[in-house]
Amino acid sequence: MKKEVLCMSPGRDLDIEVALNVMGFIWLKHLLQFSAELAVKWLGTTADIEESGGVYTALTKESEMVSLKLRENFDEAVPSYSTEIEAAQQVVVHMESLGYAYISEKKIEQGRELYYVNFVKDGIDFATIVGHSAEAEAIVKAALVTLL
């Protein structure tokens, strides 16, 4: 899985992986299901469930998820973690709340800026990401590799 994460390009697919595997997003379903054609799933948080007053529920069974179709704009609540540094900083804050120390170093190699990012917990290095010219991408990939 580590290799697949490192090969992903920045963008929505990577952002969704970060949302689900790092930031605590979950698949949601509207409880008012009139037919299978109307039943949709999308990404949200447990706060969305609480704020809905019982109208949304978390999907827990894989079979349930497969049978539902994606809502249009199913990922609208997911920030652009892999391309916007402000969103990537949310990942850093979340990782720190889990007890990880964030280590980042910017180097210039062969005339290019490269970001080396690492998350450390209890003195153990979990992932070193090298050679990323975009800091946001380096942050999210390091977080994913650390938690997968």
N, C-alpha and C positions, 0 to 999 in steps of 0.2 A: 504493500500500500504506500510505503514511503516513496518509492520510485515514481508511482503514478502521480502522487501529490506534487513532487518536484518537477514533473513534466507538464503539469497543467499550465495553461496560459492564463494571465490575469483576465478577469471578466466575470460574468454572471455565474458560470458553472463553479468556478473557484469560490466566489462569494457565497454561494449556496452551501458548499461543503463547509466553509468556515461557520456559517450561521448554524448549521445542524450539529457539527462536531465540536465546535469551540464555544459558540455564544449562546447555546441553549434554546435555539429555535426548534419548534416542533411542527409536525403536520397537523392541521386543523380541519374540521369538518363542521358544516352547519347542521344542527340537529333537525331542522325542519326540512326533511327530505321527502319530497312528494313522489319522486320516481328515480330510478337509477340514472336517467339522463340528466337530472337536475343536481345530483349529488356531486359535489366538487371538493377538492382538497386544495389547501394552500399553506404557505409557511407563515407562522406567527409565533407568539410567545405565550407563556402561561399567564402573563398579565392580560393578554387579549381575551383569554377564557374568562378570567375574573371580571373584566370590564363588560363582557357580553351579557352578564346576568343569566348564564346558563344556556345561551343560544348556541355557543360553539362547544365542541368537545375535541379532545386530543385523539388522534388516531394511534392505536397501539398495536393492532394486528397487521402484519404484512399483507395478508390476503385482503383486508379491507382497503388498504392503500392501493393495491393493484387494480381493484375493481372501480375505483373512483377516477374521474378524469381531473386534469389540472384546471383550476379556475383561470380565466384570463388574468394576466398580471399577477400570477400566483406568488411571485417573489418581490412584489412591490415594497414590502416592509423590510426587505434585506438591504442594508447599506452596501455601498460599493467598497467593501473591505480591501480588496486586492488592488484597487486603482486610486483610492483617495486616502491620503495620509491621515486625515481627521478621523475617518472610519477605522483605519488600521490602529490608531491610537486607542480606540475603544477595545480592541482585541488585547492590546498591551495591558490596559487597566483591568480587564477581566482576568487575564492570566495572572497578574499580580494578586488579585483577590483570591485566586486559587493557591497562592503561596509560591509562585514562580518568580524568580528575579529575571528581569529583562536585561540582556546585554547586547549592545549594538555598537558596531564599529564601522566607520566609513573609511575606505581606502581608495587611493587612486592607483590603478594598475593599468599599464599600457594606455594611459591617457583617458581612462574611463573611471567614473566613480562607481564603486561596488559596495554593497551593503552586506555585512556579515552579521547575522542575527542569531541569538541563542537564548533559550529559556533554561534556567537552572533552578533546581529545587533540592534542598538538602545537600548541596555540593555536587549534585550529579548533573552533568550536561546531557540534555535530551536530544538536541538537534542543532547542528551547525549548518546554516544555509549559506552557501558561498556563491559569488558571481552574479548576484542580482543587481541590476542597475536601478531598480525601483525599490525604494525603501518599503512601501506598503506591501508589495509582493513578497519581499523577504520576511516581513513580520508575520503575515498570515500563513505562509508556508511553514515557517518555524513553529508556529503555534499548532498547526494541524499535525505536523510530524510528531511533535511532542505529545499530543493527546491521543493519537491513534494507536 
